[in-house]
Amino acid sequence: MTGLAYDALLLLSFGGPERPDDVMPFLENVTRGRGVPRERLEEVAEHYRHFGGVSPINAQNRALLDAIRADFASSGLDLPVYWGNRNWHPLVEDTVAAMRDDGLRRALVLATSAYTSFSGCRQYQDDLARARAAAGPDAPELDKLRHFFNHPGFVEPNADAVRAALATLPDPDEARLVFTAHSIPTAMEVSSGPTGHLYSAQLREASRLVAEAVRGPVAEFDLVWQSRSGPPSVPWLEPDVNDHLRALADRGVRCIVVSPIGFVSDHVEVLWDLDEEAAETAQKLGLGYARAATVGTDPRFVAMVRQLVLERLDPAVPRLALGSMGPSHDHCPLGCCPAPRRVTPAADATSEPAPHPT
């Protein structure tokens, strides 16, 4: 396919450390200007050190990059694919400069966040604007692809992952389905878009679509939150996954499957919060526990990326979406997903000191 309106795709992600010496500089990048105390950074750094000081997110992005390139090539889509991060190398500023030097004029952008929120959308738009400004007047135009929380290529792999996790339990029919996502300050939730509350509404819709794909219409499920940070005085979305496990145990639930529906790959927050902390909580409570995989490089997810590109190249290509919410918008409305107003300097610590919904 030649003569396209766009001449590249940019994979835009959060980034993560790839060796122990990277951990603190990475966390300082994430929290720059937010007043997060050093002791809090050290606490989060220990999560990374538990895994050898390496976040798997960069390796997972490389695998996704390779899979997208292979899918494009096999489908005849002649579009080079670049990769840049918000907080660690390859930094998006460097990548956009390289795209400029390669003579690119207009590129689409896939951010590794399925949902609308300040950190999952507006901050990425700000990253792109900053990178273009740094690259100068010859920087390529950069148009972000829509959110994909209800796209079949995201929902179906998640449903299969839940089925696989259920199959590991002695009595899968008894298991409660629990979906998790990165918590955010409630002030950020309210400001997530012109209609408000888009982040949790989209997450609940994705959870519903997966639950009903696995167990049929009106399937029961829970949406809970993980990875909360910031001072206890600042309200965040609740309940926390560990608190919810305790509540389920008190109700007599015997086993659960946890699906990290808010994430696209198994990076440190999934591994630490769910495979370490939540798994330990479940063990102490005597709960059977299984954690579903994220979509990663599932071929259906990779094909979804191509479909999102094609629908922007050709208005005749169907805009696929499951459920009643329909496909997300292509271009963010004015004022969409603004940063929450910070009341005091201490409130700067409410922004996540570790990867948010990526």
C-alpha positions in Angstrom: 0.0 0.0 0.0 1.6 3.3 -1.1 0.7 6.9 -1.4 -0.5 7.0 2.2 -1.7 10.2 4.0 0.8 9.3 6.8 4.3 8.2 6.4 5.0 6.5 9.8 3.6 5.1 13.0 5.1 6.1 16.4 4.7 3.7 19.3 4.6 5.9 22.4 5.0 4.5 25.8 6.0 5.2 29.4 9.5 3.6 29.4 11.3 1.9 32.3 14.7 1.2 33.7 16.8 -1.5 32.1 19.5 -1.8 34.7 19.8 -1.1 38.5 21.6 2.2 37.9 18.7 3.5 35.8 16.1 3.0 38.6 16.4 6.3 40.5 17.0 8.5 37.5 14.0 7.0 35.9 11.8 7.6 38.9 13.1 11.2 39.1 12.1 11.7 35.5 8.6 10.3 36.3 8.1 12.6 39.3 10.0 15.7 38.2 8.3 18.9 39.6 5.7 17.0 41.7 7.4 17.2 45.1 7.4 13.5 45.7 9.5 12.8 48.8 12.8 11.0 48.3 11.8 8.3 50.8 8.7 7.5 48.6 11.0 7.2 45.5 13.2 4.8 47.5 10.2 2.7 48.4 9.1 2.4 44.8 12.7 1.8 43.7 12.7 -1.4 45.9 9.9 -2.8 43.7 12.2 -2.5 40.7 15.2 -3.8 42.6 13.1 -6.9 43.5 13.2 -7.7 39.8 16.9 -7.0 39.4 16.5 -3.2 38.7 14.9 -3.9 35.3 11.4 -3.1 34.2 10.1 -5.5 31.6 8.2 -2.7 29.8 11.0 -1.7 27.4 11.5 -5.4 26.3 7.8 -5.8 25.9 7.6 -2.6 23.8 10.4 -4.0 21.6 8.5 -7.2 21.2 5.3 -5.2 20.3 7.3 -3.1 17.9 8.7 -6.2 16.1 5.2 -7.8 16.0 3.6 -4.6 14.5 6.4 -4.3 11.9 5.9 -8.0 10.9 2.1 -7.6 10.7 2.4 -4.5 8.6 4.8 -6.2 6.2 2.7 -9.3 5.8 -0.4 -7.2 5.2 1.3 -5.0 2.6 1.1 -1.8 4.7 4.2 0.1 3.8 4.6 2.2 7.0 7.8 2.4 9.1 7.3 2.1 12.9 9.3 4.1 15.4 9.3 4.0 19.2 9.7 6.7 21.9 9.0 6.9 25.6 7.9 9.6 28.1 10.4 8.8 30.9 13.2 6.6 29.7 15.3 5.9 26.6 14.5 5.9 23.8 13.0 9.3 24.8 10.2 10.6 22.5 12.1 13.8 21.9 15.0 11.9 20.4 12.7 9.7 18.4 10.8 12.7 16.9 14.1 14.3 16.0 15.2 11.1 14.2 11.9 11.1 12.4 12.5 14.7 11.3 16.0 13.7 10.1 14.5 10.8 8.1 12.3 13.3 6.3 9.0 12.3 7.7 6.2 14.8 7.5 3.1 13.2 9.2 2.8 10.3 11.5 0.2 8.4 13.5 0.8 7.7 17.1 -0.2 4.6 19.2 0.0 5.3 22.9 0.1 2.2 25.1 -2.9 3.2 27.1 -6.4 1.9 26.2 -8.3 4.5 28.2 -9.0 8.2 28.6 -7.3 10.0 31.5 -4.8 12.8 32.1 -1.9 10.4 32.4 -3.1 8.0 29.7 -4.0 10.6 27.1 -3.4 14.3 27.8 0.1 13.8 29.1 1.0 11.9 26.0 -0.4 14.7 23.9 1.8 17.1 25.9 4.8 14.7 25.3 4.2 14.9 21.6 3.9 18.7 21.6 7.1 19.0 23.6 9.0 16.7 21.3 7.8 18.6 18.2 8.8 21.9 19.7 12.3 20.5 20.5 12.6 19.1 16.9 11.9 22.6 15.4 9.8 23.7 12.4 10.6 20.6 10.4 9.1 18.2 13.0 6.5 15.9 11.6 2.9 16.3 12.4 1.8 13.7 15.0 -1.8 12.5 15.2 -2.7 10.1 18.1 -4.9 7.0 17.3 -8.1 6.6 19.3 -8.4 4.7 22.6 -9.1 1.0 22.1 -10.6 -0.2 25.4 -13.7 -1.7 23.6 -12.0 -2.8 20.4 -12.4 -6.6 19.7 -8.6 -6.9 19.4 -8.2 -5.8 23.0 -11.3 -7.4 24.5 -11.0 -10.9 23.0 -7.4 -11.5 24.1 -8.3 -10.4 27.6 -11.3 -12.7 27.6 -9.1 -15.7 26.6 -6.6 -14.8 29.3 -9.3 -14.9 31.9 -10.5 -18.3 30.6 -6.9 -19.6 30.8 -6.6 -18.3 34.4 -9.9 -19.8 35.4 -8.7 -23.2 34.0 -5.9 -23.3 36.6 -8.3 -23.2 39.5 -9.8 -26.4 41.0 -13.4 -25.1 40.7 -13.4 -22.3 38.1 -17.2 -21.9 38.2 -16.9 -20.6 41.8 -14.2 -18.0 41.0 -15.0 -14.3 41.3 -13.8 -12.2 38.4 -11.9 -9.1 39.6 -10.6 -6.6 37.2 -7.9 -4.1 38.2 -6.5 -0.8 36.9 -4.2 1.9 38.1 -5.9 4.1 40.6 -5.9 7.9 40.0 -6.8 10.8 42.3 -10.6 11.4 42.2 -9.9 14.9 41.1 -8.3 13.5 38.0 -11.2 11.2 37.4 -13.7 14.0 37.5 -11.6 16.0 35.0 -11.1 13.0 32.6 -13.1 14.6 29.8 -16.0 16.8 28.8 -18.5 14.3 30.1 -16.5 13.5 33.3 -15.7 10.1 34.7 -14.5 8.6 31.4 -11.6 6.7 32.9 -13.6 4.5 35.3 -16.6 4.3 32.9 -14.4 3.0 30.1 -12.7 0.5 32.5 -16.0 -0.8 33.7 -17.2 -1.2 30.1 -14.1 -3.1 29.1 -14.4 -5.3 32.3 -18.1 -6.0 31.5 -17.3 -6.9 27.9 -14.6 -9.4 29.0 -16.7 -10.8 31.8 -19.7 -11.4 29.5 -17.5 -12.9 26.8 -16.3 -15.4 29.4 -19.5 -16.1 31.3 -22.4 -14.8 29.3 -24.9 -11.9 29.6 -25.1 -10.1 33.0 -22.0 -11.8 34.3 -20.9 -10.6 37.7 -17.5 -9.0 38.2 -15.7 -6.4 40.3 -13.6 -3.4 39.2 -11.0 -2.4 41.7 -7.8 -0.4 41.8 -4.1 -0.8 42.4 -0.8 1.1 42.6 -2.2 4.0 44.6 0.4 6.6 45.7 0.4 10.0 47.2 -0.5 11.2 50.7 -3.4 9.4 52.5 -5.3 12.7 52.8 -5.8 12.9 49.1 -8.7 10.7 47.8 -8.0 8.2 45.1 -10.3 5.7 43.4 -11.2 2.8 45.6 -11.4 0.0 46.7 -7.8 -1.2 46.6 -7.4 -4.7 45.3 -6.0 -6.0 48.6 -8.8 -4.5 50.6 -11.3 -6.0 48.2 -9.8 -9.4 48.5 -10.3 -9.2 52.3 -13.9 -8.1 51.7 -14.5 -11.0 49.4 -13.0 -13.5 51.9 -15.3 -12.1 54.6 -18.3 -12.7 52.2 -17.3 -16.4 51.9 -15.8 -16.2 48.4 -13.3 -19.0 48.0 -11.3 -18.2 44.8 -10.7 -15.3 42.4 -9.2 -14.5 39.0 -7.6 -11.1 38.8 -7.4 -9.5 35.4 -5.2 -6.4 35.0 -7.6 -4.9 32.4 -6.0 -1.5 32.8 -2.7 -2.5 31.4 -1.5 -3.8 28.0 1.6 -5.6 29.2 3.1 -7.3 32.3 5.3 -4.5 33.6 6.5 -3.9 37.2 3.2 -2.7 38.6 1.4 -5.8 37.4 4.2 -8.1 38.6 4.6 -6.4 42.0 1.1 -5.3 42.9 -0.6 -8.5 41.6 1.9 -11.3 41.5 3.5 -10.3 44.7 1.3 -8.3 47.0 -2.2 -9.4 46.0 -1.1 -13.0 45.6 0.3 -12.9 49.2 -2.9 -11.3 50.5 -4.9 -14.0 48.8 -2.7 -16.7 50.3 -3.0 -15.3 53.8 -6.8 -15.2 53.4 -6.9 -18.8 52.1 -8.3 -17.6 48.7 -7.6 -19.5 45.5 -5.9 -17.0 43.3 -5.0 -16.8 39.6 -3.9 -13.8 37.6 -4.8 -13.4 34.0 -2.2 -12.3 31.4 -2.3 -9.0 29.7 -2.6 -8.7 25.9 1.1 -8.2 25.2 1.8 -9.3 21.6 -1.3 -11.4 21.1 -1.8 -11.5 17.3 -5.3 -10.0 17.6 -4.0 -7.0 19.5 -1.3 -6.5 16.9 -3.8 -6.8 14.1 -5.9 -4.2 16.0 -3.0 -1.7 15.7 -3.1 -2.1 11.9 -6.9 -1.7 11.9 -6.7 1.5 13.9 -4.2 2.8 11.3 -6.2 1.7 8.3 -9.4 3.4 9.6 -7.5 6.7 9.8 -6.1 6.2 6.3 -9.5 5.2 4.7 -12.9 6.5 6.1 -14.5 3.4 4.5 -12.7 1.1 6.9 -15.1 0.1 9.7 -14.4 1.6 13.2 -14.7 -1.6 15.3 -16.0 -1.3 18.8 -17.9 -3.7 21.1 -20.7 -2.7 23.4 -22.8 0.5 23.6 -20.1 3.2 24.1 -19.0 3.0 20.5 -15.5 3.9 19.1 -13.6 6.6 20.9 -12.9 9.9 19.3 -9.9 10.4 17.0 -9.1 14.0 18.1 -9.3 15.1 21.7 -11.9 17.8 22.3 -10.6 21.1 23.6 -10.0 20.9 27.4 -10.1 17.1 27.4 -8.4 15.3 30.3 -6.9 18.4 32.0 -4.5 17.9 34.9 -6.3 18.0 38.2 -6.0 21.2 40.2 -3.5 20.8 43.0 -4.6 22.5 46.2 -1.3 22.5 48.0 2.4 21.7 47.2 2.0 18.4 49.0 -0.7 17.4 46.6 2.0 17.1 43.9 2.8 13.8 45.4 -0.6 12.5 44.3 0.8 11.9 40.8 2.1 8.4 40.4 5.7 7.8 41.1 5.6 4.7 39.0 4.0 3.8 35.7 0.4 4.7 35.4 -2.1 3.2 32.9 0.3 1.9 30.3 
